[in-house]
């Protein structure tokens, strides 16, 4: 079996701010071609952990080491003046030195190449998320960090976006850190799940995590039973629009 490149490794890493540990004792790694999902309630340290990996925040204890040549980040929130006329092509090039080939290739990969000259403020939630992801993958990163990438997207759009994330991992052979507050469709996408609540409560395959007492304590037994049932019965795949594939 081919050895996958280690992209980032955290060893007992923590961030301390205003006399409080935001996260502490965080240890895990992400390898090439692997999708790792961070889950946990609001304020559990998911984004803080991602920012350590991206070198936006320095660890106050422990180690964060990485071998990824390029990293890209789609934040949970992005501030845009929606009254300003801004086309997709302009937005793609706003802070990145991208050429037209890179723009077209990444928009094609995310299925929104036909929106190239559309105004950003005319896009649906799902379309805008696809443009954000296209912008992040345009320079073909080895590690892609996605913070709540399906927010503001409807049910079928969520399925389609998670399918897209899986396709990107395969197409670019990149590692992906996916941040989510739930696991309903992450279940069929992720290789490894880490449940955070200021520290790592539990980690492992999606199926093992939803049965873990620490996960059940955080999210409730009903949630665990629903997800276990979903994983057991979800033996089909979906098209981009969320419909079941033949």
N, C-alpha and C positions, 0 to 999 in steps of 0.2 A: 504493500500500500504506500502511495506517495505521501511523504511527510509534508504537511501543510505549514506554510510560513507563520511563525508567531508574530502577530501584529502589535499587540499590546498586552502588558501583564501588570496587574496591581497586586501588591503584597502588603497586607495589613495597612492600607492607605486610609487616611482620614483628613477631614477639613474642619478646622476650628475657627469659628467666628463669633464675636460678641459674647465671649465666655461660655460658648456652647459648641458641642461637637455636632456638626450637621450630618456627617457620616463618620464612621470609625470602624477600623478592622476589616476593610474591604479587600478581599482577595479573589481574583478570577483572571482569566485570560481570554483573548479573542484571537482565533486563528483565521487564516485565509479561507474564504469560502464558507465560513460559519456564521449563522445568525444567532446572536445572543440577545435575549429579551430581559430588560429590567422591569419588574412590576412592583407595585406597592401603592399605598394610599398617598394622597396629597401631602407634601411636606416630608416624605420618607427619605429624600436624598437622591432620587433618581437623576435629576438634572445636574445636581452637584457632582455626582459620580461621573457623569458624562463629561462635564467640564474639566475634571481632573485628567481624563483620557485625552481630551483635546488640548491640554496645556493652557486652558483659559484660567483655571485655578490651580495653584500649586498645592500639593499635598503637605499638610503640616506635620504628618508623621507617616511612616511607611514609605514604600517605593512605587513609582509608576514608571515603567520602562516600555519603550516601543520601538518597533522596527518598520512601521508603516511609512512608506515614502511620501504618500499623499493621504490626507484625511479631509473629509468633507462633512458638513454639519447642516441639518435642517432643523432650526430651533422650533420650540413649541409656539412661540409668538413672534410675528414679524410686523414691524410698524411701517405702514404705507399710507400715504395721503391718497385716499381713494378718489378724491376729487381731481387729482392731477392726471392729465392725459398721459398714459404710459402703455405702450404696446408690449406684448410678450417678448418680442425680439429685443426691445430696449431694456426691459427688466432683466433678461438673461445676461446682458452685457454691462449692467449697471456698475457692479464692483469687480467684475472679472474680465480679464483680457481674453475673451473668447472670439474665435473666428466663426464665420457662418457655417462651416462644415461641422464644427463642434456643437454649435447650437442646434443645427438640424438633426444631427445624429442622436443627441440626447433627447430632444423632443420626440423624435420618432420612437426611441426606445420606450418612452413613457406614454406613447399613444396620443400625443397632443400636437403633433407637427402641423396639423391643419389650423392651429390657433396662432401661428407665428405672428400675424399682423393684427390679431384681436387686441382690444383694450383689456388690460388687467382687471379693471373694475367691472367687466362684463362676464367674467368667468364664474362658473359654479364653484362650490367648495372643493369638489373632487378634482375639477380641472386645475384649480389654483395649486392644490397639493401636488399634482403631477408636474406642473411647471416648476415648483420649488425643488422637487426631487430631480428633475431634468437639469436644473441649474447646478445642483450639487454633484451630479455624476458626469458633467460635461468634460471634466479633465481626468476622468477615469481614476478615482481614488482607490487606494487599497483598503481603506477603512471608511465606512459611511455611518454616520450617527444620525438617527432619526428620532426626534423627540415628539411623541404623540402625533404621528403623521396622518392619522385619520380623523382628527378633530374637525368638526364642521362638515362632515361627510355623511351621507345617508347610508342605510343598512347595506344595500347592494354595492354602493361605492366603497364601503369598508372592505368587503370581500375582494373586490377588484384591486384595491390598493395593496392589500396583503399579498395577493397573487403576483402583482407587479414587483413588490419588494423581493419576493422569492426569485423571480426571473432575473432581476438585476444582480443578485448574489451569484447566480449561475453564469450569466453573460459576462460579467466583469471579473468573476472569480475573486470578489472582494469579501472582506469581513463586514458584517453589519451589526451595529448595536442599536436595538430597537427599544424605545422607551414607551411603556403603555401602562394605563391604570387598570386594565382588565385583560383577560386572555381569551375571549370568546373565539376570535378568528386567528389570534396568534398561535393557537394550539396546532394548527396544521402547517405553520410556517417555520416555527422556531426549532433550533437544535438543542438549545440550552436555556433554561429559565433561572433567573436570580430574583428572589423575592426580598425586597429591602424594606426596612423600617428603621432607618438610622444605622442599621447594621444588616448583615445578611442573615435573614431568618431561616431560609432554606434555599436550596438550589438543586438543579438536576433536569431531567427530561420534563416536558410539560405534564405528562401523565403521573409522574412521581410527585411533582410539586403540588398539584391540586389535591392530593391525598395526604399531604404532610400536615400534621397538627398545627404547626405555626401558620401555614397558609390559611387553614380553616379558621383559626383564631382571628386572623385579620379580615378575611373576606366572607366568612360564614359557611356553614355546612351546606346550605342550599346551593350556593355558588359552586362549591366543589363538586357536588353531585351532578349539577347541570353540565359542568365542563367535562367531567368524566364520561357522561352519557354522550355528549357532543363528539368527543374524540373517538369513542368506540363506534359510533354510528356514522361519522362523517367520512365515508369511504368513497366519496366522489370528488371531482374537481369542478372549478367554476370558470366560466368565461370572463372576459374583461368587464362585462356589464353586470356580473354577479349571477347570471343564470347558470344552471347546472350543465356541464359539458356532457356530450354524448359518450 
